[in-house]
Structure formats: C-alpha cells, structure tokens
Amino acid sequence: MIQRTPTRIEAHLSEHDGRSWQQLLSESITSPEILLDRLGLPAEHWLSGARAGHRLFPVRVPEPFLNRMERGNPEDPLLRQVLPLDQETRQVPGFVSDPLAEEGAIETTGLIRKYRSRALLMVTGQCAVNCRYCFRRHFPYDDQRLGPGDRQQVLDTLADSPEINEVIFSGGDPLAASDRLLAQWASAISSLPHIRRLRLHTRLPVVIPQRVCDALLKWLSTTPLQIIMVLHINHPAEIDRPTRRALGYLRAAGVTLLNQSVILKGVNDQADTLEQLSESLFEAGVMPYYLHAFDPVAGAHHYDVPDDDARALVRELLARLPGFLVPRLVREVPGRPGKTPLNLFP
C-alpha cells in the first residue's frame, strides 16, 4: 500500500470567484468570434480563417488558460496552440488523420494496446482545451465511448494480460471525467494483482488549476497503485501561480509529476524557450520527460518542426542545462515496441 496524506485545498484555488472546475469547464470559450473578441484581435483579419478551422475541429479554451494570453498579440505562444486558422483546411501529403495508427491498436471498446506492458484506457473523449495540433483531433471517440456494459470487458481483457503492469488513463483528458468515475476505475484496476501503476495523461491541472480539488486528491491519495501524472506543458507562460500551487498539492498527495511537450513551430521552437520551460517545470516540482517530434496529423502541418531542427535545439539544451532537465527527444512510430529516441549526433 502506498501511504499518502490527503490535503484539503479547495479554499486556496478559488481564483475565479469561487467557481468550481466543472463550472469553469462548462463555461469554456467555444466560439472563434468570442475568442478573438476577448483577445482584442481584429475580426476582419482573423475570423474567416478561424471559422474555417473551427468547422473542422471546434474551438475550446477555458478561461483560466485564456487569462494567461497577451491581449492583442496574435503571436502569443498560448494563443497559437488554440487559435484555428485557415491553414488547417489544406491537405498536405504525409499528414494523415491517424498518424500513430491507433485505430488498429484497439483491443476492446475504450482500450488501446500499443506496448507490451502498458494499456491505455480512453476514459472520456472530452478535453478541457482543444489544442490545434492534437494527434487525436480526428479520433472516433463516439465509437470508443465506454458504456456501463464495457467496464467488465476492459477488466477481463486486463486480467487476461498478466504482462500489463501499468494502465494509462487518457482520452480526451481523463480529468474531464468525474472523480467518482475515476475512483471507481482506479479501485477496479487496483484489484488486478499484476497492475502496479496508474498513469494519467492530462492537461487539466494546467489549463484549469481548480481541477486539483479535494475529491481528486482523496482518491489519488488512497489508491494502492503508484500514481504518475504526465502533464502536457509546451511553454513556460503556461505555468502561473495557481498552476504551481495546484501542482504542489498533487506532489503533497504523493503523485509523481512528469511533463511531455511537443515541439511546435512558433510556440517553443527556440532554445531560450525550452530552457526556461525546463527550469520552470523543475521549480514547480515537475520533471521534464519527453519532447515529442511532431506527429504528422492532418490539419496541423503549420506546426511542424523538422527533426534536424529539433535535434539542434536539444543539443543546445545539453550545453545549457544539467542532464536531468533535458527532455528526451522522441518520436512515436507505429508498430515499434516503445517511443523511438531521435539520435542527437547523427
């Protein structure tokens, strides 16, 4: 049994008039017109392209994340991650709807098995923020929605696979689901003796820090599974005071915090930015883990950074940072047994 100490924290994360994370999530901006207006960007220049991109992949931006963006700056690195553009409508050879071939790795409804010892559970298809470069922006979530009758099938599949020692809650964003549902899944999975770890891939504690609430900390603190939370932070400006506080509560609950970033043109494709990101992560108690080479998903070619440029950036980080602050530059190649590290010195 992993011994952790639950922490009561809700009174300390009320940065938005006491609104709950559920309310903040439900009030997310889902209109390109409102997004542009809130950030003071001229509709005559941006709205046509924003509408075109929005029709392909809807806008979703929660207010706590929006408030970290610089008003009037279309190059703001947080805005660039969520603002739809007409470039998304262009078909570019090599950029496909399922770049990681995940649809072929589905074992049963909601359960993806790409690697021998890990299985990924699609807890929900909902996200708190729709990142324009998302490699699952075309994923058929409706087909993989877990109904009441699917849970036992998932558990039976896991029980019949003793080589699996880690389950990953993913989606969508698993923390968009209720803590009651997440606790039920964690309890059921912890009853399988060969599963030792539970990993959560999430962006919610970053874009809505209020998501780190008492109910979340309670089940994270009491499950016998080792808990790893892999955050998705691409730029140091994403780490504000409420986010640092929320991450501190997670650490106090015994959660191991890692971060994976994606190398994105116009967002973090500068050595200074990546250096500051690693430093800011470590100051917040998060270890840099992966820097992902760009997945060639249709509609996001304008974010692509060539692998040679990414290698050069990481070589520069090695010269500037201690090794433990340099994320591993990797690419996910369908069919391989794990992430593929990119050779920095070819």
C-alpha positions in Angstrom: 0.0 0.0 0.0 1.4 3.4 -1.0 1.0 5.7 2.0 0.0 9.3 1.1 -1.6 12.1 3.0 -4.8 13.7 1.6 -4.7 17.5 1.7 -7.7 19.8 1.9 -7.1 22.7 -0.6 -10.3 23.9 -2.2 -10.3 27.3 -0.4 -7.0 28.1 -1.8 -7.7 27.7 -5.5 -10.7 30.0 -5.8 -9.1 32.3 -8.3 -12.3 32.7 -10.4 -15.0 33.9 -7.9 -15.2 30.5 -6.3 -16.3 28.8 -9.5 -15.8 25.0 -9.5 -13.7 23.3 -12.1 -16.9 21.8 -13.5 -18.3 25.3 -14.0 -15.1 26.7 -15.5 -15.0 23.7 -17.9 -18.6 24.2 -18.9 -18.1 27.9 -19.5 -15.1 27.4 -21.8 -15.0 29.6 -24.9 -16.3 27.5 -27.8 -16.7 30.3 -30.4 -13.9 31.8 -32.6 -15.8 35.1 -32.5 -15.7 35.3 -28.7 -12.1 34.1 -28.6 -10.9 36.9 -31.0 -13.0 39.5 -29.2 -11.7 38.5 -25.7 -8.1 38.9 -27.0 -8.7 42.1 -29.0 -7.8 40.6 -32.3 -9.5 42.2 -35.4 -12.2 40.0 -36.8 -11.7 41.3 -40.4 -8.2 39.7 -40.3 -8.7 36.5 -38.3 -12.3 35.5 -38.3 -12.7 33.9 -41.7 -9.8 31.5 -41.1 -10.8 30.9 -37.5 -14.3 29.8 -38.6 -12.8 27.5 -41.3 -10.6 25.8 -38.8 -13.3 25.7 -36.2 -15.6 23.8 -38.6 -13.0 21.0 -38.8 -12.1 20.9 -35.1 -14.1 23.0 -32.6 -12.6 25.8 -30.5 -12.4 25.1 -26.8 -10.5 27.3 -24.4 -11.1 27.6 -20.7 -11.0 31.0 -19.1 -8.0 30.4 -16.7 -5.9 29.5 -19.7 -7.2 32.4 -21.8 -6.2 34.8 -19.0 -2.5 33.9 -19.4 -2.5 35.1 -23.0 -1.3 38.6 -24.1 -4.2 40.7 -25.4 -3.7 42.0 -28.9 -0.8 39.6 -29.7 -1.7 37.1 -32.4 1.8 35.5 -31.9 1.2 34.8 -28.2 2.5 31.2 -27.7 -0.5 30.1 -25.7 -3.0 31.5 -28.3 -1.1 29.9 -31.1 -1.9 26.5 -29.6 -5.7 27.0 -29.6 -6.5 29.6 -32.4 -7.9 27.9 -35.5 -6.5 29.1 -38.9 -7.5 28.5 -42.5 -4.2 26.6 -42.9 -6.0 23.7 -41.2 -8.2 23.2 -44.3 -5.2 22.5 -46.6 -4.4 18.9 -47.5 -0.7 18.2 -47.2 0.9 14.9 -48.3 2.1 12.8 -45.4 -0.3 14.5 -42.9 -3.0 12.0 -42.1 -6.0 11.5 -39.7 -4.4 8.7 -37.7 -0.6 9.4 -37.6 0.0 6.9 -34.8 -2.2 4.1 -36.3 -4.2 3.9 -33.0 -7.4 2.6 -34.5 -5.5 -0.6 -35.4 -4.4 -1.0 -31.7 -7.8 -1.0 -30.1 -8.2 -4.3 -28.1 -11.7 -3.7 -26.9 -14.0 -0.7 -26.6 -12.0 2.2 -25.0 -8.8 0.2 -24.5 -5.7 0.7 -26.7 -2.7 -1.6 -26.5 0.4 -0.4 -28.3 3.1 -1.6 -26.0 3.6 -4.9 -24.2 3.4 -3.8 -20.5 1.1 -0.8 -20.8 -2.5 -0.3 -21.8 -4.3 3.0 -22.4 -7.9 3.5 -21.3 -9.9 6.1 -23.1 -11.8 7.3 -20.0 -13.5 10.1 -21.9 -13.4 11.8 -25.2 -13.8 15.3 -23.7 -10.9 17.7 -23.3 -10.6 20.9 -21.3 -8.8 22.6 -24.2 -8.7 21.7 -27.9 -5.1 22.0 -29.0 -5.0 22.6 -32.7 -2.0 20.2 -33.2 -3.7 17.3 -31.3 -2.8 13.9 -32.9 -6.2 12.7 -31.9 -8.2 15.5 -33.4 -9.8 13.0 -35.8 -10.1 10.1 -33.4 -13.6 8.4 -33.5 -14.4 9.0 -29.8 -18.0 8.2 -30.3 -17.1 4.7 -31.3 -15.0 4.2 -28.3 -17.2 5.6 -25.6 -17.3 3.4 -22.6 -20.8 2.4 -21.6 -21.8 0.6 -18.4 -21.5 -2.8 -20.1 -18.0 -2.1 -21.3 -16.2 -1.9 -17.9 -16.2 -5.7 -17.3 -14.9 -6.4 -20.8 -12.0 -4.0 -20.2 -11.2 -5.5 -16.8 -11.4 -9.0 -18.3 -9.0 -8.0 -21.0 -6.6 -6.6 -18.5 -7.0 -9.7 -16.2 -6.1 -11.9 -19.1 -2.9 -10.0 -19.8 -0.5 -10.5 -16.8 2.3 -8.8 -18.7 0.5 -5.5 -18.3 1.7 -3.7 -15.2 0.6 -0.2 -15.9 -2.7 1.3 -17.0 -2.8 4.8 -18.5 -5.9 7.0 -18.1 -6.2 9.0 -21.3 -8.8 10.4 -23.7 -9.6 13.2 -24.4 -8.5 14.3 -20.9 -9.2 11.8 -18.2 -9.6 14.5 -15.6 -12.6 15.9 -17.5 -14.4 12.9 -16.0 -15.8 12.9 -12.5 -13.7 11.9 -9.6 -16.4 9.3 -8.7 -15.9 7.6 -12.0 -12.1 7.8 -11.9 -12.1 6.4 -8.4 -14.3 3.5 -9.5 -11.9 2.7 -12.3 -8.9 3.0 -10.1 -10.4 0.7 -7.5 -11.3 -1.9 -10.1 -7.9 -1.8 -11.7 -6.1 -2.0 -8.3 -7.8 -5.3 -7.7 -5.8 -6.9 -10.5 -2.6 -8.1 -8.8 -0.2 -7.7 -11.8 -1.0 -4.0 -12.2 1.3 -1.8 -10.1 1.0 1.7 -11.6 -1.7 4.1 -12.8 -0.6 6.9 -15.1 -2.8 9.9 -16.0 -2.1 11.9 -19.2 -3.7 15.3 -18.6 -3.6 19.0 -19.3 -6.4 19.9 -16.9 -4.3 20.9 -13.9 -2.6 23.3 -16.2 -5.5 24.9 -18.1 -7.9 24.8 -15.1 -5.8 24.5 -11.9 -9.1 24.4 -9.9 -9.4 20.8 -11.1 -7.0 19.8 -8.4 -9.8 19.6 -5.8 -10.3 17.6 -2.6 -12.2 14.8 -4.3 -9.3 14.3 -6.8 -6.7 14.3 -4.1 -8.7 11.9 -1.9 -8.7 9.0 -4.4 -5.2 9.7 -5.6 -4.0 9.6 -2.0 -5.8 6.3 -1.1 -5.3 4.0 -4.1 -2.7 1.3 -3.6 -1.4 2.0 -7.1 1.6 4.1 -7.7 0.4 7.3 -9.4 2.2 9.1 -12.1 0.7 12.2 -13.7 2.2 13.2 -17.1 1.3 16.8 -17.8 1.4 18.5 -21.2 3.0 21.9 -20.9 4.7 23.4 -24.0 5.6 26.9 -22.9 6.8 28.5 -19.6 4.0 31.0 -19.7 1.5 28.2 -19.0 2.9 27.8 -15.5 1.3 30.6 -13.5 0.8 30.9 -9.7 -2.4 28.9 -9.4 -0.9 26.2 -11.5 2.2 26.0 -9.4 0.0 25.8 -6.3 -2.1 23.0 -7.8 1.0 21.0 -8.7 2.2 21.4 -5.2 -0.9 19.8 -3.8 -0.5 16.9 -6.2 3.1 16.4 -5.0 1.9 16.5 -1.4 -0.5 13.7 -2.2 2.4 11.5 -3.4 1.9 11.9 -7.1 5.0 11.7 -9.3 4.8 14.6 -11.8 6.3 14.4 -15.3 5.9 16.6 -18.3 5.8 15.9 -22.0 5.9 18.7 -24.6 5.5 18.7 -28.4 8.0 20.8 -30.5 5.8 23.3 -32.2 6.7 26.0 -34.7 6.0 29.5 -33.4 5.4 28.2 -29.8 8.6 26.6 -28.4 11.0 26.1 -31.3 13.6 28.3 -29.6 16.3 27.2 -27.3 15.7 30.0 -24.8 12.0 29.0 -24.6 12.8 25.3 -24.0 15.5 26.2 -21.5 13.1 28.3 -19.5 10.4 25.7 -19.7 12.6 23.1 -18.1 13.7 25.4 -15.4 10.1 26.5 -14.7 8.9 22.9 -14.6 11.6 21.9 -12.1 10.8 24.9 -9.9 7.2 23.7 -9.9 8.2 20.1 -9.0 7.8 18.6 -12.4 10.4 16.6 -14.2 10.9 17.2 -17.9 10.2 13.8 -19.6 9.6 13.8 -23.3 9.9 16.4 -26.1 7.9 14.8 -28.9 8.8 15.3 -32.5 5.7 16.5 -34.3 3.1 13.8 -35.2 2.0 14.4 -38.8 -1.7 14.9 -38.2 -3.9 16.3 -40.9 -4.8 19.9 -40.3 -1.7 20.8 -38.3 1.1 20.9 -40.8 1.8 24.5 -40.0 3.2 23.5 -36.5 5.7 21.0 -38.0 9.4 21.5 -37.0 11.9 19.4 -39.0 13.6 16.7 -36.9 17.1 18.2 -37.7 16.0 21.5 -36.2 14.6 19.7 -33.1 17.9 17.8 -32.7 19.8 21.1 -32.8 17.6 22.6 -30.1 18.1 19.6 -27.8 21.9 19.7 -28.4 21.8 23.3 -27.3 19.8 22.4 -24.2 22.5 19.8 -23.3 25.0 22.7 -23.4 22.9 24.9 -21.2 21.2 22.6 -18.7 22.1 19.7 -16.4 21.2 16.4 -17.9 18.2 15.7 -15.7 16.5 18.9 -17.0 16.8 17.9 -20.7 13.8 16.1 -22.0 14.3 13.1 -24.3 13.6 13.9 -27.9 11.4 11.1 -29.2 9.1 10.1 -32.0 6.3 7.6 -31.8 6.5 5.3 -34.8 3.5 2.9 -35.2 4.4 -0.7 -34.7 7.5 -0.2 -32.7 7.7 -1.5 -29.1 8.2 1.9 -27.5 9.0 5.5 -28.2 11.9 6.0 -30.6 14.7 8.3 -29.3 16.0 10.6 -32.1 19.8 10.4 -32.4 21.1 13.8 -31.5 24.5 13.3 -33.0 24.0 11.5 -36.4 
